[in-house]
């Protein structure tokens, strides 16, 4: 799983865009067919590249179950709340703005 790293300036929405500083999650890892983490880099480690030796092909034994948060790190509560709010406002924006535009644009 690859992930972007670094800082960027975001824009709040909906309404008048307001710039705010933000950063990408920056977590990346290479995992074997058995679920073993072969290489990993966290956001705290900064930008970089991870590599690992792998053997392509089928996994010869039964796979373990995947933990609930295997790919996504635990997030601070304020980010979870912002994510939930953005899903709701994003849905509202899609229904009020994007969907009508698409219907007009691709009217048959």
Buried (B, 14 or more C-beta within 10 A) or exposed (E): EEEEBEEEEEEEEEEEEEEEEEEEBBBBBBBEBEEEEEBBBEBEEEEEEBEEEEEEEEEEEEEEEEEEEEEEEEEEEEEEEEEEEBEEBEEEBEEEEEEEEEEEEEEE
